[in-house]
Amino acid sequence: MSTAGVSLASGELRARCPRSLLDLGSDPSPPAGVDGLIPVVLTWSGSRIQSVQAISEATGLVLPRLVEPHAHLDKAFSWNEYPNPAGTYSGALAANFREHETRSAERVQQRAERALQLAWDHGLRAVRSHIDSAGPGANCSWEVLSDLRVRWRGRIELQLVALVPVEHWSTLEGEQLAAAVARAQGLIGGVLAPPCRGRATRRALRRLLELADQHGCAVDLHIDEADHGPAEGMVQLLKALRRVPVQIPVTCSHASSLSLLPAPRLMRL
């Protein structure tokens, strides 16, 4: 626990807390209000909460710290220089490529440091960031963010994901990247650009899964980020997983096209 950046070795706090986050055992507790909150007294010592007890009343509010599951710290705050005013997927890719060609370690450092400071100020405890991992700005981005991960440890836990087209993992460069990501304790990621169908896509996904499982790296995919062809990528991934069962977790990010599925098909998926 901390106040104004000063660590407190032990103490007590009376505040309201979401009832759904508490396990009070057999302790009788007042019913939660319409806001779902109940008053409690928290006691802690060192870095651990020692006890949580319901009380009759309290002011203030206590919540767990927040988690950002999907960021791009390597290109944060780059909109002003590389905008996508049309708001299209193709426009975003074009802006991304232009930014990547001019990327430097100094720029990545400034962007990521600013983003992490804002995250810390607003109560985040962990951030997962994808990193463009092919092309001229890849190496400097990994170097800077790997250093920041060490420097921010204890305040914000930073997870790093290698972001490349899924086909990249089927190349020699992809195998080398997977080994480097494993050494950096990162995650393997990829982009499935629509249309996401056919044997080539499934082969690429199977190779990605094989490498991830071989190196013990979790997976986080940009999948089904489209306004058409709903869930095509997810279906291909499920088929690949039948052929390559893995022991590592797989996250599907940006799955916006799933919202286009009719309810019965969505439930089956």
VENJOGI-V147606 format. One record per residue. N is the residue number from 0. RES is the residue in three letters. PHI is phi in degrees with one decimal (NA if undefined). PSI is psi in degrees with one decimal (NA if undefined). OMEGA is omega in whole degrees, 0 to 359 (NA if undefined). Layout:
n:N res:RES phi:PHI psi:PSI omega:OMEGA
n:N res:RES phi:PHI psi:PSI omega:OMEGA
This chain:
n:0 res:MET phi:NA psi:146.7 omega:179
n:1 res:SER phi:-147.0 psi:154.8 omega:175
n:2 res:THR phi:-133.4 psi:125.9 omega:180
n:3 res:ALA phi:52.2 psi:36.5 omega:176
n:4 res:GLY phi:80.5 psi:0.9 omega:181
n:5 res:VAL phi:-102.3 psi:122.7 omega:181
n:6 res:SER phi:-71.5 psi:135.6 omega:178
n:7 res:LEU phi:-109.1 psi:123.1 omega:185
n:8 res:ALA phi:-65.8 psi:-37.3 omega:179
n:9 res:SER phi:-156.6 psi:161.7 omega:179
n:10 res:GLY phi:170.8 psi:-170.8 omega:184
n:11 res:GLU phi:-141.7 psi:142.1 omega:181
n:12 res:LEU phi:-137.7 psi:129.5 omega:175
n:13 res:ARG phi:-107.9 psi:121.8 omega:183
n:14 res:ALA phi:-163.5 psi:170.8 omega:175
n:15 res:ARG phi:-90.5 psi:145.5 omega:184
n:16 res:CYS phi:-140.9 psi:147.0 omega:177
n:17 res:PRO phi:-58.9 psi:126.2 omega:181
n:18 res:ARG phi:-59.2 psi:-32.9 omega:184
n:19 res:SER phi:-66.9 psi:-15.6 omega:181
n:20 res:LEU phi:-95.2 psi:-1.5 omega:188
n:21 res:LEU phi:-111.3 psi:140.8 omega:169
n:22 res:ASP phi:-118.3 psi:99.8 omega:184
n:23 res:LEU phi:-95.8 psi:7.9 omega:179
n:24 res:GLY phi:61.9 psi:-134.5 omega:180
n:25 res:SER phi:-87.1 psi:1.9 omega:180
n:26 res:ASP phi:-60.2 psi:125.1 omega:174
n:27 res:PRO phi:-66.2 psi:138.7 omega:181
n:28 res:SER phi:-133.7 psi:149.5 omega:177
n:29 res:PRO phi:-65.1 psi:149.0 omega:178
n:30 res:PRO phi:-64.2 psi:146.9 omega:178
n:31 res:ALA phi:-67.7 psi:148.2 omega:176
n:32 res:GLY phi:-75.7 psi:-174.4 omega:180
n:33 res:VAL phi:-63.8 psi:-19.8 omega:178
n:34 res:ASP phi:-89.1 psi:1.5 omega:178
n:35 res:GLY phi:78.6 psi:11.8 omega:185
n:36 res:LEU phi:-104.5 psi:147.1 omega:170
n:37 res:ILE phi:-129.6 psi:150.0 omega:178
n:38 res:PRO phi:-78.2 psi:137.3 omega:180
n:39 res:VAL phi:-140.7 psi:164.3 omega:169
n:40 res:VAL phi:-117.7 psi:123.9 omega:179
n:41 res:LEU phi:-103.9 psi:133.0 omega:172
n:42 res:THR phi:-119.5 psi:143.1 omega:180
n:43 res:TRP phi:-140.6 psi:158.3 omega:175
n:44 res:SER phi:-143.4 psi:131.4 omega:185
n:45 res:GLY phi:63.5 psi:-127.0 omega:181
n:46 res:SER phi:-105.9 psi:12.7 omega:185
n:47 res:ARG phi:-121.7 psi:139.9 omega:172
n:48 res:ILE phi:-74.4 psi:128.3 omega:183
n:49 res:GLN phi:-90.9 psi:-37.3 omega:182
n:50 res:SER phi:-157.0 psi:153.8 omega:175
n:51 res:VAL phi:-133.9 psi:120.7 omega:181
n:52 res:GLN phi:-130.5 psi:138.3 omega:176
n:53 res:ALA phi:-72.8 psi:143.0 omega:177
n:54 res:ILE phi:-131.9 psi:178.6 omega:186
n:55 res:SER phi:-78.9 psi:-35.4 omega:181
n:56 res:GLU phi:-158.8 psi:154.8 omega:178
n:57 res:ALA phi:-163.6 psi:155.7 omega:174
n:58 res:THR phi:-109.3 psi:170.6 omega:180
n:59 res:GLY phi:80.5 psi:-179.7 omega:186
n:60 res:LEU phi:-145.8 psi:135.7 omega:176
n:61 res:VAL phi:-124.7 psi:132.7 omega:181
n:62 res:LEU phi:-134.3 psi:157.5 omega:172
n:63 res:PRO phi:-67.2 psi:157.0 omega:175
n:64 res:ARG phi:-69.0 psi:158.3 omega:189
n:65 res:LEU phi:-91.1 psi:162.3 omega:178
n:66 res:VAL phi:-127.6 psi:133.8 omega:173
n:67 res:GLU phi:-102.8 psi:107.8 omega:187
n:68 res:PRO phi:-81.8 psi:-11.2 omega:185
n:69 res:HIS phi:-156.1 psi:105.7 omega:177
n:70 res:ALA phi:-132.2 psi:171.4 omega:175
n:71 res:HIS phi:-134.3 psi:76.5 omega:186
n:72 res:LEU phi:-65.3 psi:-25.2 omega:182
n:73 res:ASP phi:-67.3 psi:-23.8 omega:179
n:74 res:LYS phi:-126.5 psi:23.1 omega:177
n:75 res:ALA phi:-62.4 psi:147.1 omega:176
n:76 res:PHE phi:62.0 psi:25.3 omega:181
n:77 res:SER phi:-100.0 psi:3.3 omega:184
n:78 res:TRP phi:-59.6 psi:-43.4 omega:184
n:79 res:ASN phi:-59.4 psi:-36.6 omega:179
n:80 res:GLU phi:-84.6 psi:-30.9 omega:185
n:81 res:TYR phi:-133.3 psi:71.0 omega:185
n:82 res:PRO phi:-77.9 psi:163.6 omega:173
n:83 res:ASN phi:-131.5 psi:72.2 omega:188
n:84 res:PRO phi:-61.5 psi:-27.6 omega:180
n:85 res:ALA phi:-73.7 psi:-19.7 omega:179
n:86 res:GLY phi:70.0 psi:24.0 omega:182
n:87 res:THR phi:-97.2 psi:162.0 omega:177
n:88 res:TYR phi:-64.4 psi:-44.4 omega:180
n:89 res:SER phi:-65.3 psi:-36.8 omega:177
n:90 res:GLY phi:-65.4 psi:-37.7 omega:178
n:91 res:ALA phi:-65.2 psi:-42.5 omega:179
n:92 res:LEU phi:-63.1 psi:-43.2 omega:181
n:93 res:ALA phi:-62.9 psi:-43.6 omega:178
n:94 res:ALA phi:-64.5 psi:-39.4 omega:179
n:95 res:ASN phi:-61.8 psi:-43.8 omega:180
n:96 res:PHE phi:-65.1 psi:-39.3 omega:179
n:97 res:ARG phi:-64.8 psi:-42.6 omega:179
n:98 res:GLU phi:-64.3 psi:-42.1 omega:185
n:99 res:HIS phi:-62.3 psi:-33.8 omega:182
n:100 res:GLU phi:-69.1 psi:-22.0 omega:182
n:101 res:THR phi:-109.0 psi:6.6 omega:186
n:102 res:ARG phi:-68.2 psi:143.2 omega:177
n:103 res:SER phi:-137.2 psi:161.3 omega:178
n:104 res:ALA phi:-59.2 psi:-39.0 omega:181
n:105 res:GLU phi:-62.5 psi:-42.7 omega:180
n:106 res:ARG phi:-66.0 psi:-44.3 omega:180
n:107 res:VAL phi:-62.2 psi:-40.8 omega:179
n:108 res:GLN phi:-59.6 psi:-48.3 omega:182
n:109 res:GLN phi:-63.6 psi:-44.7 omega:181
n:110 res:ARG phi:-63.7 psi:-50.5 omega:186
n:111 res:ALA phi:-68.2 psi:-39.7 omega:179
n:112 res:GLU phi:-61.6 psi:-43.6 omega:178
n:113 res:ARG phi:-62.5 psi:-43.7 omega:182
n:114 res:ALA phi:-65.5 psi:-43.1 omega:180
n:115 res:LEU phi:-67.5 psi:-36.2 omega:177
n:116 res:GLN phi:-64.7 psi:-41.7 omega:176
n:117 res:LEU phi:-64.4 psi:-40.2 omega:179
n:118 res:ALA phi:-60.9 psi:-45.1 omega:179
n:119 res:TRP phi:-62.9 psi:-44.2 omega:181
n:120 res:ASP phi:-63.0 psi:-28.3 omega:184
n:121 res:HIS phi:-103.1 psi:15.7 omega:168
n:122 res:GLY phi:90.6 psi:16.2 omega:178
n:123 res:LEU phi:-82.1 psi:146.9 omega:178
n:124 res:ARG phi:-115.3 psi:-13.0 omega:181
n:125 res:ALA phi:-154.4 psi:144.6 omega:178
n:126 res:VAL phi:-137.6 psi:131.8 omega:170
n:127 res:ARG phi:-104.5 psi:122.0 omega:183
n:128 res:SER phi:-120.1 psi:128.8 omega:171
n:129 res:HIS phi:-80.6 psi:147.6 omega:180
n:130 res:ILE phi:-127.6 psi:126.3 omega:173
n:131 res:ASP phi:-58.5 psi:114.4 omega:193
n:132 res:SER phi:-116.0 psi:20.0 omega:171
n:133 res:ALA phi:-139.9 psi:141.6 omega:180
n:134 res:GLY phi:107.0 psi:-176.3 omega:191
n:135 res:PRO phi:-65.9 psi:-26.6 omega:183
n:136 res:GLY phi:-97.9 psi:5.6 omega:187
n:137 res:ALA phi:-68.9 psi:-51.1 omega:186
n:138 res:ASN phi:-61.9 psi:-46.4 omega:182
n:139 res:CYS phi:-65.6 psi:-32.9 omega:180
n:140 res:SER phi:-66.3 psi:-44.4 omega:179
n:141 res:TRP phi:-64.8 psi:-41.9 omega:181
n:142 res:GLU phi:-62.1 psi:-47.0 omega:182
n:143 res:VAL phi:-65.7 psi:-47.9 omega:184
n:144 res:LEU phi:-71.7 psi:-29.8 omega:174
n:145 res:SER phi:-65.4 psi:-40.9 omega:177
n:146 res:ASP phi:-64.3 psi:-42.3 omega:180
n:147 res:LEU phi:-66.4 psi:-34.1 omega:178
n:148 res:ARG phi:-59.3 psi:-41.3 omega:178
n:149 res:VAL phi:-69.1 psi:-42.8 omega:185
n:150 res:ARG phi:-68.3 psi:-31.1 omega:182
n:151 res:TRP phi:-94.1 psi:-2.9 omega:181
n:152 res:ARG phi:-58.1 psi:137.4 omega:184
n:153 res:GLY phi:97.5 psi:-21.7 omega:174
n:154 res:ARG phi:-110.9 psi:-56.4 omega:177
n:155 res:ILE phi:-129.8 psi:128.1 omega:175
n:156 res:GLU phi:-83.4 psi:121.6 omega:184
n:157 res:LEU phi:-109.8 psi:120.2 omega:174
n:158 res:GLN phi:-102.9 psi:139.6 omega:184
n:159 res:LEU phi:-118.7 psi:133.2 omega:183
n:160 res:VAL phi:-120.3 psi:129.7 omega:177
n:161 res:ALA phi:-79.3 psi:117.5 omega:183
n:162 res:LEU phi:-107.0 psi:115.0 omega:177
n:163 res:VAL phi:-146.0 psi:165.0 omega:170
n:164 res:PRO phi:-57.6 psi:143.8 omega:185
n:165 res:VAL phi:-58.9 psi:-29.8 omega:181
n:166 res:GLU phi:-64.7 psi:-23.0 omega:183
n:167 res:HIS phi:-61.7 psi:-30.7 omega:183
n:168 res:TRP phi:-70.6 psi:-12.9 omega:179
n:169 res:SER phi:-88.5 psi:1.4 omega:181
n:170 res:THR phi:-102.8 psi:167.3 omega:176
n:171 res:LEU phi:-60.9 psi:-40.3 omega:178
n:172 res:GLU phi:-62.0 psi:-35.6 omega:178
n:173 res:GLY phi:-65.8 psi:-39.7 omega:177
n:174 res:GLU phi:-63.9 psi:-41.3 omega:179
n:175 res:GLN phi:-66.2 psi:-39.5 omega:178
n:176 res:LEU phi:-64.3 psi:-41.3 omega:179
n:177 res:ALA phi:-59.7 psi:-41.5 omega:178
n:178 res:ALA phi:-64.9 psi:-40.5 omega:180
n:179 res:ALA phi:-66.7 psi:-39.9 omega:179
n:180 res:VAL phi:-63.8 psi:-40.5 omega:179
n:181 res:ALA phi:-63.3 psi:-41.6 omega:179
n:182 res:ARG phi:-63.0 psi:-32.7 omega:180
n:183 res:ALA phi:-86.5 psi:3.8 omega:181
n:184 res:GLN phi:57.7 psi:39.6 omega:179
n:185 res:GLY phi:-98.0 psi:-171.7 omega:179
n:186 res:LEU phi:-114.7 psi:155.4 omega:176
n:187 res:ILE phi:-97.0 psi:128.4 omega:181
n:188 res:GLY phi:-127.4 psi:178.8 omega:179
n:189 res:GLY phi:-174.3 psi:160.9 omega:179
n:190 res:VAL phi:-113.3 psi:124.0 omega:171
n:191 res:LEU phi:-101.0 psi:99.8 omega:180
n:192 res:ALA phi:-82.4 psi:134.6 omega:179
n:193 res:PRO phi:-64.9 psi:149.1 omega:0
n:194 res:PRO phi:-77.7 psi:136.8 omega:184
n:195 res:CYS phi:-102.4 psi:74.9 omega:181
n:196 res:ARG phi:-146.7 psi:164.9 omega:175
n:197 res:GLY phi:99.6 psi:165.7 omega:184
n:198 res:ARG phi:-65.7 psi:-34.5 omega:182
n:199 res:ALA phi:-62.0 psi:-40.9 omega:178
n:200 res:THR phi:-63.9 psi:-43.7 omega:180
n:201 res:ARG phi:-65.3 psi:-39.5 omega:178
n:202 res:ARG phi:-61.8 psi:-43.4 omega:180
n:203 res:ALA phi:-63.0 psi:-41.5 omega:179
n:204 res:LEU phi:-66.3 psi:-40.2 omega:179
n:205 res:ARG phi:-62.7 psi:-41.1 omega:180
n:206 res:ARG phi:-65.8 psi:-39.9 omega:176
n:207 res:LEU phi:-58.6 psi:-46.0 omega:181
n:208 res:LEU phi:-65.5 psi:-39.3 omega:179
n:209 res:GLU phi:-61.3 psi:-46.8 omega:180
n:210 res:LEU phi:-63.5 psi:-43.1 omega:181
n:211 res:ALA phi:-62.3 psi:-44.8 omega:181
n:212 res:ASP phi:-68.2 psi:-39.4 omega:179
n:213 res:GLN phi:-59.7 psi:-41.3 omega:184
n:214 res:HIS phi:-94.8 psi:-3.2 omega:181
n:215 res:GLY phi:70.4 psi:29.6 omega:180
n:216 res:CYS phi:-99.2 psi:131.1 omega:172
n:217 res:ALA phi:-65.6 psi:163.7 omega:184
n:218 res:VAL phi:-120.0 psi:139.3 omega:173
n:219 res:ASP phi:-139.4 psi:111.8 omega:187
n:220 res:LEU phi:-106.3 psi:140.6 omega:165
n:221 res:HIS phi:-83.4 psi:107.6 omega:190
n:222 res:ILE phi:-138.1 psi:136.1 omega:177
n:223 res:ASP phi:59.0 psi:37.1 omega:173
n:224 res:GLU phi:-87.8 psi:83.1 omega:188
n:225 res:ALA phi:-159.7 psi:165.2 omega:176
n:226 res:ASP phi:-107.8 psi:17.2 omega:178
n:227 res:HIS phi:-153.1 psi:171.7 omega:180
n:228 res:GLY phi:55.4 psi:53.6 omega:188
n:229 res:PRO phi:-57.9 psi:129.5 omega:172
n:230 res:ALA phi:66.7 psi:15.1 omega:179
n:231 res:GLU phi:-60.2 psi:-43.2 omega:180
n:232 res:GLY phi:-65.7 psi:-41.3 omega:180
n:233 res:MET phi:-61.9 psi:-41.2 omega:179
n:234 res:VAL phi:-62.4 psi:-42.9 omega:179
n:235 res:GLN phi:-64.4 psi:-39.2 omega:179
n:236 res:LEU phi:-63.4 psi:-43.2 omega:180
n:237 res:LEU phi:-63.1 psi:-38.3 omega:177
n:238 res:LYS phi:-65.3 psi:-40.9 omega:179
n:239 res:ALA phi:-64.8 psi:-38.3 omega:181
n:240 res:LEU phi:-67.8 psi:-26.7 omega:175
n:241 res:ARG phi:-66.7 psi:-34.3 omega:180
n:242 res:ARG phi:-83.6 psi:-31.7 omega:183
n:243 res:VAL phi:-127.1 psi:78.0 omega:177
n:244 res:PRO phi:-66.0 psi:135.3 omega:186
n:245 res:VAL phi:-124.7 psi:160.2 omega:180
n:246 res:GLN phi:-100.6 psi:-2.1 omega:184
n:247 res:ILE phi:-101.2 psi:155.2 omega:179
n:248 res:PRO phi:-72.9 psi:147.0 omega:180
n:249 res:VAL phi:-125.0 psi:123.7 omega:178
n:250 res:THR phi:-107.9 psi:136.4 omega:176
n:251 res:CYS phi:-110.1 psi:110.3 omega:183
n:252 res:SER phi:-103.4 psi:157.6 omega:176
n:253 res:HIS phi:61.5 psi:29.1 omega:187
n:254 res:ALA phi:-78.1 psi:54.3 omega:189
n:255 res:SER phi:-68.8 psi:-30.6 omega:184
n:256 res:SER phi:-68.7 psi:-15.7 omega:178
n:257 res:LEU phi:-61.1 psi:-24.6 omega:179
n:258 res:SER phi:-67.9 psi:-13.7 omega:179
n:259 res:LEU phi:-86.6 psi:-8.9 omega:182
n:260 res:LEU phi:-74.2 psi:141.0 omega:170
n:261 res:PRO phi:-65.3 psi:152.2 omega:187
n:262 res:ALA phi:-53.5 psi:-45.7 omega:181
n:263 res:PRO phi:-61.6 psi:-41.3 omega:180
n:264 res:ARG phi:-68.8 psi:-36.8 omega:178
n:265 res:LEU phi:-63.2 psi:-41.1 omega:180
n:266 res:MET phi:-65.0 psi:-39.8 omega:179
n:267 res:ARG phi:-64.1 psi:-40.9 omega:180
n:268 res:LEU phi:-63.0 psi:NA omega:NA
